[in-house]
Structure formats: structure tokens, C-alpha cells
Amino acid sequence: MVKQFIVQCLFFQSDEKMHKLFGALSWLSIMLFIYAVVNLLQTWQ
């Protein structure tokens, strides 16, 4: 479900500006998610 959402964001067929915005937002959310997971793993250890 998340992967499908990301694919839709990255390949959003719209304005170029909107395409870049959705692409940036999807990458930002991926980075934040990875950062949160890494922080959780470090606190558990």
C-alpha cells in the first residue's frame, strides 16, 4: 500500500511542478520513516 502510494507520487502525471513536489514529499517521508526506525532500533539495544 505504501509502495503503491510512493509509485503514484513519483510517477504522478500532472504539472511538472506538482510532479517534483510529490516526488520530494514521498522521498522526505521515506527518509523520515527510515530515520525513525533506526532511532527505535538504537533505543531498544
Backbone atoms as SQL, in Angstrom:
CREATE TABLE atoms (id INTEGER PRIMARY KEY, chain TEXT, resi INTEGER, resn TEXT, atom TEXT, x REAL, y REAL, z REAL);
INSERT INTO atoms VALUES
  (1, 'A', 1, 'MET', 'N', 0.832, -1.195, 0.000),
  (2, 'A', 1, 'MET', 'CA', 0.000, 0.000, 0.000),
  (3, 'A', 1, 'MET', 'C', 0.877, 1.259, 0.000),
  (4, 'A', 2, 'VAL', 'N', 1.859, 1.281, 0.890),
  (5, 'A', 2, 'VAL', 'CA', 2.781, 2.419, 0.933),
  (6, 'A', 2, 'VAL', 'C', 3.596, 2.489, -0.353),
  (7, 'A', 3, 'LYS', 'N', 4.036, 1.320, -0.830),
  (8, 'A', 3, 'LYS', 'CA', 4.823, 1.276, -2.061),
  (9, 'A', 3, 'LYS', 'C', 4.009, 1.815, -3.240),
  (10, 'A', 4, 'GLN', 'N', 2.734, 1.429, -3.298),
  (11, 'A', 4, 'GLN', 'CA', 1.861, 1.901, -4.369),
  (12, 'A', 4, 'GLN', 'C', 1.701, 3.415, -4.296),
  (13, 'A', 5, 'PHE', 'N', 1.551, 3.945, -3.077),
  (14, 'A', 5, 'PHE', 'CA', 1.425, 5.384, -2.874),
  (15, 'A', 5, 'PHE', 'C', 2.677, 6.113, -3.352),
  (16, 'A', 6, 'ILE', 'N', 3.849, 5.552, -3.010),
  (17, 'A', 6, 'ILE', 'CA', 5.118, 6.158, -3.413),
  (18, 'A', 6, 'ILE', 'C', 5.253, 6.150, -4.931),
  (19, 'A', 7, 'VAL', 'N', 4.904, 5.026, -5.550),
  (20, 'A', 7, 'VAL', 'CA', 4.974, 4.925, -7.010),
  (21, 'A', 7, 'VAL', 'C', 4.052, 5.956, -7.655),
  (22, 'A', 8, 'GLN', 'N', 2.849, 6.120, -7.102),
  (23, 'A', 8, 'GLN', 'CA', 1.920, 7.117, -7.629),
  (24, 'A', 8, 'GLN', 'C', 2.491, 8.520, -7.484),
  (25, 'A', 9, 'CYS', 'N', 3.149, 8.788, -6.361),
  (26, 'A', 9, 'CYS', 'CA', 3.760, 10.101, -6.145),
  (27, 'A', 9, 'CYS', 'C', 4.894, 10.347, -7.135),
  (28, 'A', 10, 'LEU', 'N', 5.755, 9.342, -7.296),
  (29, 'A', 10, 'LEU', 'CA', 6.924, 9.512, -8.155),
  (30, 'A', 10, 'LEU', 'C', 6.542, 9.621, -9.627),
  (31, 'A', 11, 'PHE', 'N', 5.491, 8.930, -10.032),
  (32, 'A', 11, 'PHE', 'CA', 5.096, 8.932, -11.442),
  (33, 'A', 11, 'PHE', 'C', 3.762, 9.642, -11.659),
  (34, 'A', 12, 'PHE', 'N', 3.528, 10.661, -10.835),
  (35, 'A', 12, 'PHE', 'CA', 2.275, 11.420, -10.917),
  (36, 'A', 12, 'PHE', 'C', 2.225, 12.188, -12.235),
  (37, 'A', 13, 'GLN', 'N', 1.252, 11.869, -13.069),
  (38, 'A', 13, 'GLN', 'CA', 1.143, 12.519, -14.375),
  (39, 'A', 13, 'GLN', 'C', 0.344, 13.819, -14.246),
  (40, 'A', 14, 'SER', 'N', 1.058, 14.882, -13.966),
  (41, 'A', 14, 'SER', 'CA', 0.423, 16.190, -13.806),
  (42, 'A', 14, 'SER', 'C', 1.423, 17.251, -14.216),
  (43, 'A', 15, 'ASP', 'N', 1.249, 18.443, -13.721),
  (44, 'A', 15, 'ASP', 'CA', 2.213, 19.516, -13.936),
  (45, 'A', 15, 'ASP', 'C', 3.594, 19.098, -13.519),
  (46, 'A', 16, 'GLU', 'N', 4.613, 19.698, -14.084),
  (47, 'A', 16, 'GLU', 'CA', 5.995, 19.365, -13.708),
  (48, 'A', 16, 'GLU', 'C', 6.260, 19.793, -12.268),
  (49, 'A', 17, 'LYS', 'N', 5.709, 20.953, -11.905),
  (50, 'A', 17, 'LYS', 'CA', 5.914, 21.451, -10.535),
  (51, 'A', 17, 'LYS', 'C', 5.278, 20.507, -9.522),
  (52, 'A', 18, 'MET', 'N', 4.053, 20.055, -9.799),
  (53, 'A', 18, 'MET', 'CA', 3.369, 19.126, -8.897),
  (54, 'A', 18, 'MET', 'C', 4.115, 17.803, -8.830),
  (55, 'A', 19, 'HIS', 'N', 4.612, 17.357, -9.983),
  (56, 'A', 19, 'HIS', 'CA', 5.365, 16.101, -10.037),
  (57, 'A', 19, 'HIS', 'C', 6.592, 16.181, -9.128),
  (58, 'A', 20, 'LYS', 'N', 7.320, 17.279, -9.224),
  (59, 'A', 20, 'LYS', 'CA', 8.514, 17.450, -8.386),
  (60, 'A', 20, 'LYS', 'C', 8.134, 17.540, -6.918),
  (61, 'A', 21, 'LEU', 'N', 7.036, 18.231, -6.623),
  (62, 'A', 21, 'LEU', 'CA', 6.594, 18.382, -5.234),
  (63, 'A', 21, 'LEU', 'C', 6.226, 17.034, -4.627),
  (64, 'A', 22, 'PHE', 'N', 5.426, 16.241, -5.361),
  (65, 'A', 22, 'PHE', 'CA', 5.035, 14.923, -4.849),
  (66, 'A', 22, 'PHE', 'C', 6.245, 14.004, -4.711),
  (67, 'A', 23, 'GLY', 'N', 7.158, 14.072, -5.664),
  (68, 'A', 23, 'GLY', 'CA', 8.368, 13.259, -5.589),
  (69, 'A', 23, 'GLY', 'C', 9.196, 13.615, -4.362),
  (70, 'A', 24, 'ALA', 'N', 9.365, 14.920, -4.121),
  (71, 'A', 24, 'ALA', 'CA', 10.140, 15.373, -2.963),
  (72, 'A', 24, 'ALA', 'C', 9.462, 14.961, -1.663),
  (73, 'A', 25, 'LEU', 'N', 8.142, 15.111, -1.588),
  (74, 'A', 25, 'LEU', 'CA', 7.413, 14.740, -0.373),
  (75, 'A', 25, 'LEU', 'C', 7.511, 13.247, -0.103),
  (76, 'A', 26, 'SER', 'N', 7.414, 12.437, -1.154),
  (77, 'A', 26, 'SER', 'CA', 7.488, 10.987, -0.949),
  (78, 'A', 26, 'SER', 'C', 8.880, 10.585, -0.471),
  (79, 'A', 27, 'TRP', 'N', 9.931, 11.169, -1.069),
  (80, 'A', 27, 'TRP', 'CA', 11.290, 10.851, -0.624),
  (81, 'A', 27, 'TRP', 'C', 11.519, 11.333, 0.802),
  (82, 'A', 28, 'LEU', 'N', 10.969, 12.517, 1.138),
  (83, 'A', 28, 'LEU', 'CA', 11.126, 13.042, 2.500),
  (84, 'A', 28, 'LEU', 'C', 10.468, 12.112, 3.512),
  (85, 'A', 29, 'SER', 'N', 9.272, 11.624, 3.176),
  (86, 'A', 29, 'SER', 'CA', 8.572, 10.722, 4.101),
  (87, 'A', 29, 'SER', 'C', 9.326, 9.398, 4.253),
  (88, 'A', 30, 'ILE', 'N', 9.924, 8.902, 3.170),
  (89, 'A', 30, 'ILE', 'CA', 10.722, 7.670, 3.246),
  (90, 'A', 30, 'ILE', 'C', 11.922, 7.882, 4.167),
  (91, 'A', 31, 'MET', 'N', 12.615, 9.011, 3.993),
  (92, 'A', 31, 'MET', 'CA', 13.787, 9.303, 4.817),
  (93, 'A', 31, 'MET', 'C', 13.412, 9.435, 6.287),
  (94, 'A', 32, 'LEU', 'N', 12.302, 10.117, 6.572),
  (95, 'A', 32, 'LEU', 'CA', 11.851, 10.278, 7.954),
  (96, 'A', 32, 'LEU', 'C', 11.488, 8.933, 8.564),
  (97, 'A', 33, 'PHE', 'N', 10.847, 8.070, 7.779),
  (98, 'A', 33, 'PHE', 'CA', 10.467, 6.740, 8.257),
  (99, 'A', 33, 'PHE', 'C', 11.708, 5.917, 8.604),
  (100, 'A', 34, 'ILE', 'N', 12.693, 5.915, 7.701),
  (101, 'A', 34, 'ILE', 'CA', 13.938, 5.175, 7.942),
  (102, 'A', 34, 'ILE', 'C', 14.646, 5.722, 9.184),
  (103, 'A', 35, 'TYR', 'N', 14.681, 7.059, 9.304),
  (104, 'A', 35, 'TYR', 'CA', 15.321, 7.700, 10.462),
  (105, 'A', 35, 'TYR', 'C', 14.638, 7.290, 11.760),
  (106, 'A', 36, 'ALA', 'N', 13.307, 7.262, 11.754),
  (107, 'A', 36, 'ALA', 'CA', 12.551, 6.864, 12.947),
  (108, 'A', 36, 'ALA', 'C', 12.823, 5.402, 13.307),
  (109, 'A', 37, 'VAL', 'N', 12.857, 4.518, 12.311),
  (110, 'A', 37, 'VAL', 'CA', 13.119, 3.098, 12.554),
  (111, 'A', 37, 'VAL', 'C', 14.518, 2.902, 13.133),
  (112, 'A', 38, 'VAL', 'N', 15.506, 3.585, 12.567),
  (113, 'A', 38, 'VAL', 'CA', 16.884, 3.477, 13.068),
  (114, 'A', 38, 'VAL', 'C', 16.962, 3.961, 14.510),
  (115, 'A', 39, 'ASN', 'N', 16.292, 5.073, 14.812),
  (116, 'A', 39, 'ASN', 'CA', 16.283, 5.589, 16.187),
  (117, 'A', 39, 'ASN', 'C', 15.644, 4.598, 17.145),
  (118, 'A', 40, 'LEU', 'N', 14.541, 3.981, 16.744),
  (119, 'A', 40, 'LEU', 'CA', 13.876, 2.990, 17.592),
  (120, 'A', 40, 'LEU', 'C', 14.785, 1.795, 17.850),
  (121, 'A', 41, 'LEU', 'N', 15.444, 1.318, 16.810),
  (122, 'A', 41, 'LEU', 'CA', 16.342, 0.172, 16.968),
  (123, 'A', 41, 'LEU', 'C', 17.498, 0.512, 17.900),
  (124, 'A', 42, 'GLN', 'N', 18.007, 1.730, 17.802),
  (125, 'A', 42, 'GLN', 'CA', 19.120, 2.133, 18.672),
  (126, 'A', 42, 'GLN', 'C', 18.669, 2.249, 20.123),
  (127, 'A', 43, 'THR', 'N', 17.431, 2.723, 20.354),
  (128, 'A', 43, 'THR', 'CA', 16.961, 2.866, 21.744),
  (129, 'A', 43, 'THR', 'C', 16.686, 1.511, 22.368),
  (130, 'A', 44, 'TRP', 'N', 16.225, 0.541, 21.557),
  (131, 'A', 44, 'TRP', 'CA', 15.924, -0.792, 22.090),
  (132, 'A', 44, 'TRP', 'C', 17.180, -1.546, 22.504),
  (133, 'A', 45, 'GLN', 'N', 18.306, -1.263, 21.865),
  (134, 'A', 45, 'GLN', 'CA', 19.533, -2.021, 22.156),
  (135, 'A', 45, 'GLN', 'C', 20.176, -1.619, 23.474);
